[in-house]
């Protein structure tokens, strides 16, 4: 299940920690890029060098996420967990990553903002819309493939929706059309 990019445990956390430290410290650093069309990291030669930024914006679907309490991992939240993670090994691994290495990645965050979609079904629809607009490539997904792909993100997305807003500095509620609702 870790062959699917994106869930905690699939990122180069050490690289992220190094890049953020250099950005915050004002040292020049090559900013990593990911080529979503190829579904691979972009070559290092394509990484722009950033020098002394005025602000560092660290954005991503699970940025700032915290681990769930252990008992919350017991029940599967979707078909993927029910069928492919019967014993919860993957759930515990992802959770352990958030409780461990990702804490150092998220530690420098000075202000936390969260964008809150109306619900997880809307997230699926938005991603399906985005896939339809993407240039065709080896990683372009059908609607059914999007559903399967996003099942890897459902547990943590639902947890973030509950856990993160009370501790965030800014919560932006989004409408179905992606506009700001509140």
Secondary structure, 3 states (H helix, E strand, C coil): CCCCCCCCCCCCHHHHHHHHHHHHHCCCEECCCEECCCCEECCHHHCCEECCCCCCCCCCCCCCCCCCCHHHHCCCCCHHHHHHCCCCHHHHHHHHHHHCHHHHHHCCCCCCEEEECCCHHHHHHHHHHHHHHCCCCCCCCCHHHHHHHHHHHHHHHHHHHHHCHHHCCEEEEECCCCCECC
